[in-house]
Amino acid sequence: MRLAPAVAARLLGTAVVVLGVVAVVLFAGAWLLDVSPGLPLLVVAMLLFALGAAGLVLLTRAYVVRLTEDGYRVRFVRGAGATRARWVDVEDAVTTYVADEPCVVLRLKDGGSTTIPVTFLAGDKERFVEVVHERLMRGRGLRRL
């Protein structure tokens, strides 16, 4: 499942703030060292290009959860717990609220878990839960009737 646009915007907003701080430091350093402002301008232009490329990737290709036949992988979720596991290692999947956020929690047989806030996902959240349950059943060798 892709990254929700609101989450991508939040990540890009943080990057813009960091870029602003870097630009101020570069121009202050150039002014203090009496260096031509052309060098900091060039660096800021390159950083803006990198920011645009990162935004394009975040909005078109970045994913939060990748579900495969063998298992899953989670990215961009701080505090997710286990970021990857095989379906055979998953005990069960439950929906719950964590810090007032709706989440899918994949509880692992070894006692660990993976928490996926569904607000991070673009697309149909209910369909995501269905797909997780289907993959979990297939991973156990079971088929839905």
Secondary structure, 3 states (H helix, E strand, C coil): CEECHHHHHHHHHHHHHHHHHHHHHHHHHHHHCCCCCHHHHHHHHHHHHHHHHHHHHHHHCCECEEECCCEEEECCCCCCECCEEEHHHEEEEEEEEECCEEEEEEEECCCCEEEEEHHHECCCHHHHHHHHHHHHHHHCCCCCC
